[in-house]
Amino acid sequence: MSEALPVATIRTQVTVPLRFPDGYATSARVFTFKGLVDGREHLAFGLGDWAGALDRYADGGPAPLVRPHSECLTGDVFGSQRCDCGPQLREAVERIAEAGGFLLYLRQEGRGIGLYAKLDAYALQDAGLDTYEANVALGHGEDERDYSSAAQMLAALGVPGIVLLSSNPEKAIQLDRLGVTVTERVPTGVYLSPVNADYLAAKASRAARTPDLPAVR
C-alpha cells in the first residue's frame, strides 16, 4: 500500500546550460518546488525531450528515464575518487538527455547524514570501517536517505511511472512504497579506481542483501 504524501507544486523553472569537465554539454529545464516534506532545496533537471517522454508514456510507451541522485559535494564538484558519485552523475545526465527524462538532485549528502558527518565517516573508513559501518559508529543509520521528496517532485512534474536509472534496489523499493511506478530498473556503470575499491565492494554487498522489486514492463 502506498504512503500518502502532501502535494508539492512547482515553484519556478528555468533553462540552464550544462557543461562537464570532459567537454560534454547539454541544457536542462531546472525545476524548484514548494511543499516538499523535508523542506530542503531539491532540484529536478528535465533533460532531452522530457516532455515528449511524458507524452509517449501517457500513450502507452516506455516511462521516462529518471535518476534520483543524492548530492555529493566532494565527488560531484571536486572530483573526489573516494566514491563513484561524480562519474555516475555525468553518466546519468548524458543517458537521460538521450532518452528524455529527469535527474532529481537531492540534497542529502553522505547517505543523508550531512557533509561534516560524511567527512567524519571518511576518517573512520581510513581506520578500517566500511561506509555503512562508519555511519553506524557515528550514531546514524547505515543509510538515512529518504525519497519522499523525490516522489513529491515526480508527482508535481506529472510523472506517475519511471524507468529508474540506479544500481541501488532500495531506491526502487522506497519509490514504489511512495506511489511511484517503477517499470524497470537499469543499473549505472561501475567506476572502479584503486581509491574506491573497498567503497564499491561495500555497496555491492549491501545491494546483494536488499530484495529488489520485480521488473514491471
N, CA, C and O of each residue as an XYZ file, in Angstrom:
868
protein
N       0.846     -1.196      0.000
C       0.000      0.000      0.000
C       0.885      1.252      0.000
O       1.845      1.337      0.765
N       0.561      2.208     -0.850
C       1.366      3.411     -0.993
C       1.179      4.343      0.190
O       0.090      4.444      0.754
N       2.259      5.023      0.559
C       2.192      6.030      1.610
C       1.662      7.337      1.028
O       2.092      7.759     -0.045
N       0.730      7.978      1.730
C       0.183      9.254      1.272
C       1.151     10.373      1.623
O       1.655     10.441      2.744
N       1.406     11.244      0.664
C       2.311     12.379      0.855
C       1.572     13.681      0.590
O       0.648     13.701     -0.223
N       1.952     14.768      1.252
C       1.377     16.071      0.907
C       1.688     16.414     -0.554
O       2.658     15.926     -1.134
N       0.848     17.253     -1.121
C       1.049     17.670     -2.514
C       2.099     18.772     -2.570
O       1.994     19.777     -1.867
N       3.106     18.578     -3.406
C       4.094     19.617     -3.693
C       3.765     20.236     -5.048
O       3.130     19.602     -5.891
N       4.194     21.459     -5.246
C       3.954     22.156     -6.507
C       5.256     22.717     -7.051
O       6.228     22.906     -6.320
N       5.253     22.977     -8.344
C       6.425     23.596     -8.977
C       6.476     25.062     -8.575
O       5.489     25.786     -8.703
N       7.610     25.482     -8.099
C       7.817     26.858     -7.645
C       8.275     27.749     -8.793
O       7.717     28.825     -9.008
N       9.275     27.309     -9.520
C       9.758     28.033    -10.691
C      10.506     27.072    -11.596
O      10.857     25.967    -11.183
N      10.750     27.488    -12.828
C      11.519     26.678    -13.760
C      12.294     27.595    -14.686
O      11.830     28.672    -15.060
N      13.487     27.141    -15.048
C      14.363     27.951    -15.879
C      15.294     27.023    -16.656
O      15.657     25.956    -16.161
N      15.679     27.414    -17.851
C      16.606     26.623    -18.660
C      18.042     27.000    -18.316
O      18.396     28.178    -18.275
N      18.861     25.983    -18.070
C      20.255     26.181    -17.663
C      21.157     25.367    -18.583
O      20.949     24.163    -18.730
N      22.166     25.999    -19.213
C      23.142     25.221    -19.979
C      24.097     24.501    -19.043
O      24.544     25.071    -18.048
N      24.411     23.249    -19.358
C      25.302     22.439    -18.532
C      26.553     22.084    -19.325
O      26.483     21.826    -20.527
N      27.694     22.074    -18.649
C      28.931     21.648    -19.282
C      29.789     20.926    -18.250
O      29.980     21.425    -17.141
N      30.306     19.757    -18.611
C      31.101     18.940    -17.710
C      32.584     19.056    -18.048
O      32.935     19.469    -19.154
N      33.462     18.695    -17.104
C      34.904     18.861    -17.332
C      35.439     18.148    -18.564
O      36.439     18.584    -19.134
N      34.789     17.048    -18.994
C      35.268     16.339    -20.183
C      34.771     16.968    -21.481
O      35.065     16.462    -22.564
N      34.023     18.062    -21.385
C      33.549     18.771    -22.564
C      32.120     18.477    -22.945
O      31.552     19.179    -23.782
N      31.511     17.444    -22.347
C      30.115     17.157    -22.684
C      29.229     18.315    -22.248
O      29.368     18.837    -21.141
N      28.315     18.711    -23.130
C      27.437     19.842    -22.839
C      26.013     19.519    -23.273
O      25.791     18.820    -24.262
N      25.071     20.035    -22.526
C      23.664     19.929    -22.864
C      22.950     21.058    -22.133
O      23.596     21.902    -21.512
N      21.641     21.079    -22.201
C      20.877     22.050    -21.418
C      19.794     21.314    -20.662
O      19.396     20.211    -21.035
N      19.325     21.933    -19.599
C      18.304     21.318    -18.764
C      17.262     22.348    -18.384
O      17.564     23.532    -18.230
N      16.041     21.889    -18.236
C      14.979     22.692    -17.643
C      15.000     22.374    -16.158
O      14.678     21.255    -15.760
N      15.376     23.344    -15.334
C      15.562     23.102    -13.914
C      14.324     23.585    -13.159
O      13.885     24.723    -13.324
N      13.776     22.708    -12.335
C      12.547     22.980    -11.586
C      12.861     23.069    -10.093
O      13.625     22.265     -9.558
N      12.264     24.055     -9.433
C      12.265     24.113     -7.969
C      10.830     23.890     -7.490
O       9.885     23.956     -8.276
N      10.680     23.625     -6.189
C       9.399     23.144     -5.682
C       9.000     23.828     -4.381
O       9.844     24.318     -3.630
N       7.713     23.849     -4.137
C       7.141     24.267     -2.855
C       6.444     23.063     -2.223
O       5.839     22.244     -2.914
N       6.542     22.973     -0.890
C       5.787     21.957     -0.175
C       6.477     20.619     -0.016
O       5.817     19.632      0.309
N       7.796     20.546     -0.235
C       8.492     19.280     -0.045
C       8.567     18.950      1.442
O       8.795     19.834      2.268
N       8.377     17.692      1.778
C       8.181     17.307      3.172
C       9.401     17.571      4.051
O       9.252     17.807      5.250
N      10.603     17.537      3.480
C      11.792     17.748      4.309
C      12.282     19.193      4.292
O      13.247     19.521      4.982
N      11.630     20.064      3.511
C      11.975     21.477      3.484
C      13.297     21.790      2.813
O      13.764     22.926      2.895
N      13.917     20.823      2.150
C      15.208     21.060      1.503
C      15.035     21.565      0.077
O      13.965     21.438     -0.517
N      16.105     22.138     -0.460
C      16.061     22.741     -1.797
C      16.505     21.726     -2.859
O      17.573     21.864     -3.457
N      15.675     20.717     -3.079
C      15.951     19.720     -4.108
C      15.617     20.301     -5.482
O      14.791     21.205     -5.603
N      16.268     19.771     -6.508
C      16.076     20.240     -7.878
C      15.733     19.075     -8.792
O      16.191     17.952     -8.580
N      14.922     19.350     -9.811
C      14.683     18.398    -10.893
C      15.218     18.996    -12.181
O      14.922     20.143    -12.515
N      16.004     18.214    -12.898
C      16.560     18.629    -14.186
C      15.835     17.857    -15.279
O      16.002     16.643    -15.401
N      15.031     18.559    -16.074
C      14.415     17.945    -17.231
C      15.420     17.926    -18.367
O      15.880     18.979    -18.808
N      15.764     16.743    -18.841
C      16.838     16.580    -19.819
C      16.309     15.952    -21.098
O      15.406     15.116    -21.070
N      16.893     16.372    -22.232
C      16.452     15.845    -23.512
C      14.999     16.197    -23.768
O      14.511     17.232    -23.314
N      14.316     15.336    -24.492
C      12.903     15.569    -24.798
C      12.051     15.002    -23.660
O      11.313     14.033    -23.837
N      12.173     15.631    -22.492
C      11.451     15.121    -21.326
C       9.937     15.246    -21.499
O       9.188     14.373    -21.061
N       9.486     16.327    -22.136
C       8.044     16.489    -22.353
C       7.524     15.422    -23.299
O       6.453     14.859    -23.076
N       8.286     15.138    -24.364
C       7.890     14.075    -25.284
C       7.883     12.715    -24.610
O       7.033     11.877    -24.910
N       8.830     12.487    -23.696
C       8.868     11.222    -22.966
C       7.606     11.040    -22.132
O       7.069      9.936    -22.047
N       7.131     12.120    -21.515
C       5.892     12.041    -20.745
C       4.700     11.738    -21.653
O       3.836     10.931    -21.310
N       4.664     12.389    -22.807
C       3.573     12.133    -23.754
C       3.592     10.690    -24.244
O       2.542     10.055    -24.340
N       4.770     10.169    -24.554
C       4.876      8.791    -25.045
C       4.424      7.802    -23.980
O       3.777      6.802    -24.291
N       4.765      8.081    -22.716
C       4.328      7.191    -21.630
C       2.810      7.233    -21.486
O       2.174      6.199    -21.282
N       2.236      8.420    -21.590
C       0.783      8.549    -21.499
C       0.082      7.792    -22.624
O      -1.052      7.342    -22.462
N       0.761      7.652    -23.772
C       0.187      6.946    -24.920
C       0.519      5.460    -24.920
O       0.263      4.769    -25.906
N       1.088      4.960    -23.820
C       1.379      3.537    -23.720
C       2.811      3.156    -24.006
O       3.138      1.969    -24.034
N       3.676      4.133    -24.218
C       5.076      3.863    -24.479
C       5.875      3.680    -23.197
O       5.300      3.584    -22.113
N       7.191      3.632    -23.316
C       8.027      3.445    -22.126
C       7.982      4.652    -21.204
O       7.742      5.776    -21.646
N       8.210      4.415    -19.938
C       8.258      5.500    -18.960
C       9.535      6.313    -19.154
O      10.517      5.799    -19.688
N       9.532      7.571    -18.727
C      10.745      8.388    -18.837
C      11.849      7.850    -17.927
O      11.583      7.270    -16.874
N      13.083      8.058    -18.357
C      14.247      7.639    -17.574
C      14.495      8.664    -16.476
O      14.560      9.863    -16.747
N      14.635      8.196    -15.230
C      14.782      9.088    -14.076
C      15.888      8.555    -13.166
O      15.946      7.362    -12.867
N      16.756      9.458    -12.734
C      17.731      9.107    -11.703
C      17.582     10.031    -10.502
O      17.777     11.239    -10.638
N      17.239      9.495     -9.322
C      17.381     10.273     -8.093
C      18.845     10.209     -7.666
O      19.349      9.136     -7.334
N      19.524     11.347     -7.672
C      20.961     11.392     -7.371
C      21.167     12.219     -6.112
O      20.848     13.408     -6.079
N      21.700     11.584     -5.080
C      21.934     12.286     -3.818
C      23.214     13.107     -3.908
O      24.250     12.639     -4.379
N      23.106     14.325     -3.447
C      24.215     15.276     -3.517
C      25.493     14.694     -2.912
O      25.463     14.046     -1.866
N      26.619     14.939     -3.595
C      27.935     14.565     -3.076
C      28.898     15.682     -3.462
O      29.465     15.668     -4.554
N      29.078     16.640     -2.574
C      29.927     17.789     -2.892
C      31.324     17.349     -3.300
O      31.862     17.831     -4.297
N      31.915     16.437     -2.537
C      33.291     16.043     -2.822
C      33.420     15.349     -4.166
O      34.388     15.579     -4.891
N      32.454     14.501     -4.509
C      32.536     13.773     -5.767
C      31.972     14.523     -6.950
O      32.582     14.546     -8.019
N      30.798     15.146     -6.774
C      30.130     15.816     -7.884
C      30.868     17.071     -8.320
O      30.956     17.355     -9.514
N      31.404     17.830     -7.360
C      32.002     19.133     -7.653
C      33.520     19.061     -7.731
O      34.127     19.623     -8.643
N      34.139     18.362     -6.766
C      35.590     18.392     -6.668
C      36.274     17.149     -7.231
O      37.500     17.047     -7.203
N      35.486     16.206     -7.740
C      36.078     15.060     -8.414
C      36.750     14.059     -7.506
O      37.648     13.340     -7.943
N      36.333     13.992     -6.238
C      36.923     13.017     -5.332
C      36.764     11.608     -5.883
O      35.714     11.258     -6.422
N      37.806     10.807     -5.746
C      37.761      9.416     -6.194
C      37.469      8.441     -5.060
O      37.556      7.228     -5.252
N      37.124      8.953     -3.884
C      36.757      8.055     -2.790
C      35.406      7.403     -3.035
O      35.068      6.413     -2.387
N      34.635      7.947     -3.960
C      33.334      7.395     -4.293
C      33.203      7.379     -5.816
O      34.148      7.708     -6.532
N      32.021      6.993     -6.302
C      31.761      6.984     -7.738
C      30.648      7.952     -8.113
O      30.055      7.840     -9.186
N      30.363      8.912     -7.218
C      29.214      9.797     -7.419
C      29.378     10.709     -8.627
O      28.451     10.858     -9.423
N      30.555     11.320     -8.769
C      30.773     12.219     -9.895
C      30.592     11.536    -11.237
O      29.836     12.035    -12.070
N      31.263     10.399    -11.484
C      31.046      9.695    -12.748
C      29.615      9.234    -12.961
O      29.125      9.247    -14.090
N      28.932      8.823    -11.886
C      27.529      8.427    -12.033
C      26.658      9.610    -12.445
O      25.757      9.464    -13.272
N      26.924     10.773    -11.873
C      26.165     11.966    -12.243
C      26.396     12.310    -13.707
O      25.450     12.600    -14.439
N      27.642     12.277    -14.127
C      27.976     12.587    -15.526
C      27.301     11.597    -16.470
O      26.730     12.002    -17.482
N      27.358     10.319    -16.153
C      26.719      9.293    -16.973
C      25.214      9.518    -17.044
O      24.610      9.440    -18.114
N      24.618      9.799    -15.889
C      23.167      9.948    -15.827
C      22.680     11.097    -16.691
O      21.678     10.964    -17.392
N      23.379     12.223    -16.648
C      22.934     13.381    -17.439
C      22.921     13.031    -18.920
O      21.959     13.353    -19.617
N      23.965     12.382    -19.412
C      24.005     12.054    -20.838
C      22.948     11.018    -21.208
O      22.260     11.168    -22.218
N      22.815      9.976    -20.402
C      21.841      8.942    -20.732
C      20.411      9.464    -20.679
O      19.588      9.107    -21.522
N      20.111     10.305    -19.694
C      18.762     10.856    -19.603
C      18.510     11.846    -20.735
O      17.408     11.894    -21.280
N      19.525     12.637    -21.094
C      19.364     13.573    -22.206
C      19.064     12.828    -23.510
O      18.293     13.308    -24.341
N      19.672     11.664    -23.681
C      19.423     10.880    -24.900
C      18.030     10.265    -24.915
O      17.387     10.198    -25.962
N      17.561      9.812    -23.735
C      16.282      9.106    -23.670
C      15.100     10.032    -23.418
O      13.979      9.738    -23.833
N      15.347     11.152    -22.738
C      14.278     12.035    -22.285
C      13.814     11.636    -20.900
O      13.319     10.528    -20.696
N      13.977     12.547    -19.944
C      13.563     12.227    -18.580
C      14.079     13.253    -17.597
O      14.265     14.421    -17.942
N      14.309     12.814    -16.369
C      14.627     13.750    -15.289
C      15.758     13.225    -14.413
O      15.834     12.034    -14.111
N      16.623     14.131    -14.018
C      17.571     13.894    -12.944
C      17.071     14.648    -11.723
O      16.891     15.865    -11.776
N      16.845     13.941    -10.627
C      16.423     14.560     -9.377
C      17.662     14.722     -8.509
O      18.236     13.732     -8.056
N      18.080     15.965     -8.272
C      19.278     16.223     -7.474
C      18.836     16.486     -6.048
O      18.270     17.537     -5.746
N      19.097     15.526     -5.175
C      18.550     15.506     -3.830
C      19.614     15.915     -2.827
O      20.720     15.376     -2.822
N      19.267     16.876     -1.978
C      20.229     17.453     -1.044
C      20.326     16.605      0.222
O      19.921     17.031      1.303
N      20.867     15.408      0.069
C      21.017     14.504      1.212
C      22.410     13.878      1.161
O      22.599     12.706      0.838
N      23.366     14.732      1.498
C      24.784     14.393      1.458
C      25.120     13.242      2.411
O      24.529     13.107      3.483
N      26.084     12.418      1.991
C      26.617     11.399      2.886
C      25.613     10.350      3.307
O      25.549      9.990      4.483
N      24.827      9.852      2.366
C      23.739      8.915      2.667
C      22.758      9.508      3.679
O      22.177      8.801      4.503
N      22.595     10.829      3.589
C      21.605     11.511      4.405
C      22.106     12.024      5.735
O      21.322     12.579      6.505
N      23.411     11.857      6.043
C      23.893     12.269      7.369
C      24.535     13.648      7.353
O      24.833     14.185      8.419
N      24.758     14.240      6.186
C      25.326     15.580      6.097
C      26.802     15.562      5.740
O      27.476     14.538      5.856
N      27.288     16.717      5.303
C      28.656     16.816      4.793
C      29.704     16.612      5.887
O      30.640     15.834      5.705
N      29.558     17.295      7.009
C      30.562     17.161      8.069
C      30.616     15.722      8.582
O      31.693     15.157      8.773
N      29.435     15.139      8.802
C      29.404     13.758      9.287
C      29.985     12.805      8.247
O      30.617     11.811      8.605
N      29.779     13.097      6.969
C      30.358     12.245      5.932
C      31.884     12.260      6.023
O      32.530     11.220      5.892
N      32.447     13.429      6.247
C      33.901     13.520      6.364
C      34.385     12.836      7.642
O      35.462     12.241      7.656
N      33.588     12.919      8.721
C      33.909     12.145      9.914
C      33.910     10.652      9.591
O      34.769      9.906     10.061
N      32.936     10.227      8.783
C      32.863      8.815      8.389
C      34.068      8.418      7.551
O      34.549      7.290      7.656
N      34.559      9.326      6.724
C      35.774      9.038      5.952
C      36.934      8.704      6.884
O      37.701      7.777      6.623
N      37.060      9.466      7.976
C      38.152      9.211      8.918
C      38.020      7.812      9.518
O      39.025      7.127      9.708
N      36.797      7.381      9.817
C      36.592      6.039     10.354
C      36.853      4.981      9.290
O      37.335      3.892      9.602
N      36.538      5.294      8.033
C      36.851      4.355      6.956
C      38.366      4.186      6.817
O      38.849      3.088      6.540
N      39.103      5.265      7.008
C      40.561      5.166      6.958
C      41.098      4.261      8.064
O      42.191      3.705      7.956
N      40.305      4.124      9.135
C      40.711      3.254     10.254
C      40.214      1.822     10.081
O      40.478      0.968     10.928
N      39.488      1.550      8.975
C      39.127      0.171      8.678
C      37.654     -0.140      8.559
O      37.306     -1.247      8.146
N      36.762      0.791      8.903
C      35.334      0.534      8.756
C      34.900      0.751      7.316
O      35.539      1.495      6.573
N      33.796      0.091      6.919
C      33.275      0.400      5.593
C      32.303      1.576      5.692
O      32.048      2.085      6.784
N      31.769      1.999      4.564
C      30.956      3.214      4.529
C      29.700      3.101      5.389
O      29.263      4.099      5.962
N      29.113      1.914      5.492
C      27.912      1.721      6.303
C      28.272      1.607      7.784
O      27.613      2.203      8.636
N      29.319      0.842      8.083
C      29.754      0.700      9.476
C      30.161      2.044     10.075
O      29.906      2.310     11.249
N      30.790      2.883      9.264
C      31.222      4.190      9.758
C      30.024      5.051     10.132
O      30.056      5.733     11.156
N      28.982      5.033      9.334
C      27.777      5.799      9.675
C      27.181      5.340     10.999
O      26.783      6.157     11.829
N      27.124      4.020     11.187
C      26.563      3.479     12.430
C      27.439      3.867     13.620
O      26.926      4.202     14.688
N      28.750      3.822     13.439
C      29.665      4.179     14.527
C      29.486      5.634     14.953
O      29.784      5.988     16.093
N      29.004      6.471     14.048
C      28.762      7.879     14.364
C      27.368      8.114     14.949
O      26.992      9.251     15.235
N      26.615      7.042     15.122
C      25.285      7.178     15.707
C      24.175      7.361     14.701
O      23.054      7.709     15.072
N      24.467      7.130     13.430
C      23.463      7.258     12.377
C      23.027      5.880     11.893
O      23.614      4.864     12.265
N      21.993      5.860     11.063
C      21.647      4.643     10.362
C      22.657      4.357      9.270
O      23.402      5.247      8.861
N      22.688      3.114      8.793
C      23.603      2.775      7.703
C      23.378      3.688      6.499
O      24.329      4.138      5.860
N      22.114      3.951      6.203
C      21.755      4.789      5.058
C      20.475      5.520      5.424
O      19.414      4.905      5.525
N      20.568      6.834      5.623
C      19.419      7.616      6.064
C      18.726      8.370      4.922
O      17.895      9.245      5.167
N      19.066      8.035      3.698
C      18.420      8.723      2.581
C      16.936      8.363      2.504
O      16.541      7.220      2.735
N      16.144      9.352      2.180
C      14.699      9.191      2.101
C      14.238      9.783      0.772
O      14.686     10.860      0.377
N      13.351      9.081      0.090
C      12.946      9.508     -1.250
C      11.514     10.041     -1.290
O      10.880     10.058     -2.345
N      11.008     10.480     -0.121
C       9.673     11.062     -0.091
C       9.601     12.321     -0.946
O       8.656     12.495     -1.714
N      10.586     13.195     -0.820
C      10.582     14.416     -1.636
C      10.712     14.089     -3.113
O      10.118     14.765     -3.953
N      11.478     13.062     -3.436
C      11.599     12.654     -4.838
C      10.241     12.245     -5.391
O       9.890     12.604     -6.515
N       9.478     11.493     -4.600
C       8.138     11.093     -5.050
C       7.230     12.311     -5.215
O       6.449     12.376     -6.164
N       7.325     13.270     -4.304
C       6.543     14.502     -4.431
C       6.926     15.273     -5.696
O       6.059     15.785     -6.404
N       8.213     15.352     -5.969
C       8.683     16.069     -7.154
C       8.154     15.425     -8.424
O       7.706     16.119     -9.336
N       8.205     14.101     -8.486
C       7.703     13.399     -9.668
C       6.206     13.641     -9.843
O       5.736     13.841    -10.963
N       5.460     13.623     -8.744
C       4.024     13.893     -8.841
C       3.773     15.307     -9.343
O       2.889     15.516    -10.174
N       4.535     16.282     -8.852
C       4.362     17.668     -9.288
C       4.686     17.833    -10.767
O       4.094     18.669    -11.449
N       5.623     17.038    -11.257
C       6.016     17.100    -12.667
C       5.081     16.286    -13.569
O       5.218     16.316    -14.792
N       4.145     15.569    -12.976
C       3.232     14.745    -13.766
C       3.865     13.464    -14.252
O       3.609     13.022    -15.373
N       4.705     12.856    -13.400
C       5.424     11.641    -13.766
C       4.960     10.505    -12.850
O       5.505     10.344    -11.758
N       3.966      9.716    -13.269
C       3.471      8.646    -12.395
C       4.318      7.384    -12.419
O       4.267      6.582    -11.487
N       5.107      7.201    -13.491
C       5.922      5.994    -13.626
C       7.255      6.323    -14.243
O       7.377      7.264    -15.027
N       8.270      5.531    -13.881
C       9.631      5.823    -14.340
C      10.370      4.540    -14.677
O      10.061      3.465    -14.162
N      11.353      4.682    -15.555
C      12.447      3.724    -15.653
C      13.538      4.272    -14.737
O      14.046      5.368    -14.974
N      13.900      3.538    -13.711
C      14.805      4.014    -12.672
C      16.251      3.723    -13.068
O      16.636      2.567    -13.245
N      17.040      4.774    -13.202
C      18.460      4.633    -13.504
C      19.219      4.577    -12.192
O      19.548      5.615    -11.619
N      19.500      3.381    -11.714
C      20.167      3.211    -10.432
C      20.590      1.769    -10.262
O      19.907      0.852    -10.719
N      21.720      1.570     -9.602
C      22.147      0.224     -9.216
C      21.680     -0.136     -7.818
O      22.002     -1.214     -7.318
N      20.930      0.745     -7.183
C      20.522      0.570     -5.790
C      19.068      0.112     -5.725
O      18.169      0.908     -5.999
N      18.810     -1.150     -5.369
C      17.416     -1.617     -5.317
C      16.585     -0.931     -4.244
O      15.358     -0.912     -4.344
N      17.221     -0.364     -3.218
C      16.478      0.318     -2.166
C      15.699      1.506     -2.714
O      14.610      1.809     -2.227
N      16.245      2.181     -3.722
C      15.524      3.310     -4.314
C      14.206      2.850     -4.920
O      13.176      3.504     -4.758
N      14.245      1.724     -5.616
C      13.017      1.209     -6.227
C      12.004      0.825     -5.167
O      10.809      1.075     -5.331
N      12.464      0.221     -4.080
C      11.560     -0.202     -3.006
C      10.883      1.006     -2.378
O       9.667      1.018     -2.188
N      11.684      2.033     -2.054
C      11.099      3.221     -1.437
C      10.124      3.926     -2.379
O       9.024      4.294     -1.967
N      10.517      4.115     -3.631
C       9.659      4.844     -4.559
C       8.356      4.104     -4.809
O       7.299      4.727     -4.909
N       8.419      2.788     -4.911
C       7.192      2.006     -5.073
C       6.272      2.204     -3.876
O       5.064      2.383     -4.038
N       6.842      2.172     -2.672
C       6.036      2.370     -1.467
C       5.424      3.762     -1.417
O       4.381      3.974     -0.799
N       6.092      4.717     -2.083
C       5.627      6.099     -2.078
C       4.711      6.413     -3.265
O       4.365      7.573     -3.491
N       4.323      5.395     -4.013
C       3.333      5.575     -5.065
C       3.877      5.802     -6.452
O       3.108      6.095     -7.368
N       5.187      5.678     -6.643
C       5.789      5.835     -7.967
C       5.920      4.452     -8.604
O       6.501      3.546     -8.006
N       5.390      4.289     -9.796
C       5.505      3.014    -10.501
C       6.882      2.921    -11.142
O       7.213      3.698    -12.038
N       7.674      1.974    -10.681
C       8.997      1.736    -11.276
C       8.825      0.610    -12.293
O       8.751     -0.559    -11.913
N       8.761      0.947    -13.565
C       8.505     -0.056    -14.592
C       9.724     -0.908    -14.873
O       9.607     -2.036    -15.353
N      10.902     -0.366    -14.572
C      12.148     -1.101    -14.819
C      13.262     -0.385    -14.056
O      13.222      0.832    -13.876
N      14.243     -1.147    -13.615
C      15.439     -0.546    -13.004
C      16.647     -0.915    -13.848
O      16.921     -2.095    -14.064
N      17.367      0.085    -14.324
C      18.553     -0.166    -15.134
C      19.772      0.357    -14.366
O      19.738      1.468    -13.838
N      20.841     -0.429    -14.299
C      21.993     -0.034    -13.480
C      22.841      1.032    -14.153
O      22.848      1.178    -15.375
N      23.553      1.767    -13.316
C      24.583      2.678    -13.811
C      25.870      1.877    -14.031
O      25.960      0.705    -13.667
N      26.862      2.538    -14.635
C      28.148      1.903    -14.846
C      28.904      1.713    -13.543
O      28.525      2.252    -12.502
N      29.975      0.941    -13.617
C      30.853      0.725    -12.475
C      32.126      1.528    -12.704
O      32.795      1.357    -13.722
N      32.459      2.398    -11.768
C      33.596      3.307    -11.926
C      34.621      2.986    -10.831
O      34.675      3.630     -9.784
N      35.421      1.973    -11.119
C      36.373      1.446    -10.149
C      37.707      2.162    -10.260
O      38.216      2.399    -11.355
N      38.261      2.501     -9.108
C      39.610      3.052     -9.044
C      40.302      2.430     -7.841
O      39.628      1.871     -6.975
N      41.639      2.509     -7.761
C      42.326      1.957     -6.589
C      41.846      2.578     -5.282
O      41.932      1.943     -4.231
N      41.343      3.808     -5.331
C      40.929      4.506     -4.114
C      39.547      4.066     -3.638
O      39.293      4.016     -2.434
N      38.655      3.746     -4.573
C      37.277      3.475     -4.161
C      36.897      1.999     -4.186
O      35.717      1.669     -4.064
N      37.869      1.105     -4.342
C      37.554     -0.320     -4.476
C      36.803     -0.863     -3.258
O      35.821     -1.590     -3.412
N      37.253     -0.518     -2.056
C      36.572     -1.006     -0.851
C      35.165     -0.420     -0.738
O      34.226     -1.105     -0.333
N      35.033      0.859     -1.102
C      33.726      1.517     -1.068
C      32.741      0.813     -2.008
O      31.598      0.555     -1.628
N      33.181      0.504     -3.231
C      32.298     -0.160     -4.186
C      31.971     -1.577     -3.741
O      30.857     -2.053     -3.956
N      32.926     -2.249     -3.126
C      32.669     -3.606     -2.631
C      31.607     -3.589     -1.539
O      30.745     -4.467     -1.493
N      31.666     -2.591     -0.662
C      30.656     -2.479      0.395
C      29.283     -2.202     -0.203
O      28.289     -2.776      0.244
N      29.214     -1.336     -1.203
C      27.922     -1.049     -1.834
C      27.353     -2.296     -2.514
O      26.156     -2.567     -2.426
N      28.224     -3.056     -3.196
C      27.762     -4.259     -3.883
C      27.245     -5.285     -2.886
O      26.235     -5.942     -3.140
N      27.935     -5.433     -1.739
C      27.495     -6.373     -0.719
C      26.156     -5.959     -0.133
O      25.288     -6.798      0.106
N      25.994     -4.669      0.097
C      24.730     -4.151      0.640
C      23.591     -4.394     -0.344
O      22.514     -4.843      0.049
N      23.828     -4.097     -1.634
C      22.786     -4.274     -2.642
C      22.384     -5.735     -2.764
O      21.216     -6.042     -3.006
N      23.345     -6.637     -2.598
C      23.051     -8.063     -2.718
C      22.144     -8.543     -1.590
O      21.452     -9.551     -1.735
N      22.145     -7.824     -0.464
C      21.317     -8.212      0.678
C      19.937     -7.563      0.642
O      19.088     -7.863      1.481
N      19.706     -6.665     -0.339
C      18.444     -5.945     -0.416
C      17.538     -6.585     -1.444
O      17.904     -6.636     -2.618
N      16.361     -7.079     -1.057
C      15.456     -7.670     -2.048
C      14.954     -6.600     -3.013
O      14.529     -5.524     -2.591
N      15.004     -6.895     -4.284
C      14.571     -5.947     -5.307
C      13.125     -6.177     -5.653
O      12.567     -7.240     -5.380
N      12.514     -5.170     -6.259
C      11.174     -5.332     -6.807
C      11.250     -6.080     -8.130
O      12.230     -5.925     -8.859
N      10.257     -6.877     -8.458
C      10.234     -7.457     -9.802
C      10.012     -6.358    -10.835
O       9.252     -5.418    -10.603
N      10.679     -6.486    -11.968
C      10.512     -5.501    -13.032
C       9.127     -5.626    -13.642
O       8.666     -6.733    -13.922
N       8.465     -4.500    -13.848
C       7.158     -4.455    -14.497
C       7.349     -3.763    -15.832
O       7.657     -2.572    -15.876
N       7.175     -4.484    -16.903
C       7.483     -3.930    -18.233
C       6.196     -3.684    -19.004
O       6.237     -3.221    -20.144
